[in-house]
């Protein structure tokens, strides 16, 4: 399972990527790991929204109805998996431009590992304090960016110079996908699919 490599990616990313490249996982194993990672922020947010509640500023503690929180958690999981899979498609599609080749499994493995730090910081949603969650998210993004830049040259078997340009291009794609997902969320909320609060 991909989970076994997480600590190594935090403390010695290049060596861990080499080990990952030597022992590639099956597509099923990668998908199961991706689902596991996607569950972390969704379940953390669901628990906080329905059990402990959110308190923004000096106002009342805010809760979501159980059904609304469940729908939003499932939607979060689906969107997360879709974003990572779409990112993997771009990794595979762009490989030829940088003198590399990639199977979809290999590309999905790279993107799942790259996104893992962001997913893991989703556990901070258990603490219903906005600034704590923002700091955790920034730390997760920093580790994900580092994982991307160290992993691309190793997994795609290209030079570090090409890998830097490749990773930078992928980072741009990732930002576009993130903005697109935020826009999609706003559109869905405008159609009445937003959260239902419990007074």
C-alpha positions, 0 to 999 in steps of 0.5 A: 500500500502507498501508505507505507512510504509516507514517512519517507516522503516527509524525511527523505523524499528522493530516496523514497521516490527511488524506492517507489519507482523500484516497487510500483504498486498495482492500479487497484492498490493505488486506487484504494490508497487514494480513497483512504487519503480522500476519506481523511478530510471528508470524515474530519469535516463531517465530524466537526460539522455534525458533532462539535460544530464550527465557531467563527468569530464571536457568534453562535456555534454552527452545525450542519444537519447530518444528511447535509454533512453526509452529502457534502462529505461524499461530494468532497470524496468524489471531487478529490478523487476526480481531481487527482485522477484528472491530474494523473491524466495530464501527467501521462499526456504531458510525459512525451513532451519531456522525453518520458513515457508513463502508464496511467497507473504510474501517473496516478501513483505519482499524483496520489503520493503528491496529493497525500500531504494535503489530504493528511492535513485534512485531519486539522478539520477536527479542530474547528478553528479557521487559522489552525486549518489554514496553517495546516493546509499551507504546510500540506501544500508545501510538502506536496509541492516538494514531493512533486518536484522531487518525484517527477524526475525519478518516476518519469526517468528524466533529468532534474532540469527537465523534471523541474520544468515538467513539475512546474507545468504540472503545478500550473495544471494543479492550480487550474484544476483547484480553481475550477473545482472552487468554481464548480462548488459555487455553481452547485451552491447556487442551484440550492445544493449548499449546506443546511444549517441546524439552528 
